[in-house]
């Protein structure tokens, strides 16, 4: 896949996330419980993932390989649930603009640290003066956008 297509896909995922989380937040308000509103989304997410995996050619033997994944890595499901819950709680209180700016700032700073250290298999990409300045600008920008 051409690099420009990959960048477009990443941008599109950001657009989807920007719509997805406020919709979840609204469903939490409709149901009266952000926790309860989470359940059907994970069910449909699981069904969609299995359909996509089978459509991509994965077979039962491939699914069985999930047993090889270290148990602690499944905690990402807990993190996902907490992130969704956090968004359903925060978006109605601070608004989608500040929420997403802070969410992205947190991702950028954490991504830089992960890349700098090479953690979780990330390619090592040291944070030098230029990147540190950019990270500081991201943090300042998030503050300027988010403060009332």
FENGIHU-V387740 format. One record per backbone hydrogen bond with DSSP energy under -0.5 kcal/mol. NH is the residue of the N-H (numbers start at 1). CO is the residue of the C=O. E is the energy in kcal/mol with one decimal. If there is no record, write none. Layout:
NH:CO:E / NH:CO:E
This chain:
6:2:-1.9 / 7:3:-2.4 / 8:4:-2.1 / 9:5:-2.4 / 10:6:-2.3 / 11:7:-2.3 / 12:8:-2.5 / 13:9:-2.2 / 14:10:-1.6 / 15:11:-1.9 / 16:12:-2.6 / 17:13:-2.5 / 18:14:-2.1 / 19:15:-1.1 / 19:16:-0.5 / 20:16:-3.4 / 21:17:-2.0 / 23:19:-1.8 / 24:20:-2.2 / 25:21:-2.4 / 26:22:-2.5 / 27:23:-2.3 / 28:24:-2.0 / 29:25:-1.6 / 30:26:-2.3 / 31:27:-2.7 / 32:28:-1.7 / 33:28:-1.0 / 37:33:-2.3 / 38:34:-0.9 / 38:35:-0.7 / 39:35:-0.7 / 39:36:-0.7 / 40:36:-0.6 / 41:37:-0.6 / 41:38:-0.5 / 42:38:-1.7 / 43:39:-2.0 / 44:40:-2.7 / 45:41:-2.0 / 46:42:-2.4 / 47:43:-2.4 / 48:44:-2.6 / 49:45:-2.3 / 50:46:-2.4 / 51:47:-2.4 / 52:48:-2.7 / 53:49:-2.6 / 54:50:-2.6 / 55:51:-2.6 / 56:52:-1.7 / 57:54:-1.5 / 58:53:-2.6 / 62:59:-0.9 / 63:59:-1.8 / 64:60:-2.4 / 65:61:-0.9 / 65:62:-0.5 / 66:63:-1.8 / 67:64:-1.8 / 68:65:-2.0 / 69:66:-1.3 / 73:70:-1.6 / 74:71:-1.6 / 75:72:-1.5 / 76:73:-1.6 / 77:74:-1.7 / 78:74:-0.5 / 79:75:-2.3 / 80:76:-2.6 / 81:77:-2.3 / 82:78:-2.6 / 83:79:-2.5 / 84:80:-2.5 / 85:81:-2.7 / 86:82:-2.8 / 87:83:-2.3 / 88:84:-2.4 / 89:85:-1.7 / 90:86:-3.0 / 91:87:-2.3 / 93:90:-1.0 / 94:90:-3.1 / 95:90:-0.7 / 95:91:-1.8 / 99:95:-1.7 / 100:96:-2.7 / 101:97:-2.3 / 102:98:-2.5 / 103:99:-2.6 / 104:100:-2.7 / 105:101:-2.4 / 106:102:-2.5 / 107:103:-1.9 / 108:104:-2.8 / 109:105:-2.5 / 110:106:-2.3 / 111:107:-2.9 / 112:108:-2.1 / 113:109:-2.0 / 114:110:-2.9 / 115:111:-2.5 / 116:112:-2.6 / 117:113:-2.4 / 118:114:-1.6 / 119:114:-1.5 / 121:118:-0.8 / 122:119:-1.8 / 125:115:-2.0 / 128:126:-0.8 / 132:128:-2.7 / 133:129:-2.5 / 134:130:-2.1 / 135:131:-2.8 / 136:132:-2.3 / 137:133:-2.3 / 138:134:-2.2 / 139:135:-2.4 / 140:136:-2.6 / 141:137:-3.0 / 142:138:-2.6 / 143:139:-2.1 / 144:140:-2.6 / 145:141:-2.4 / 146:142:-2.0 / 147:143:-2.4
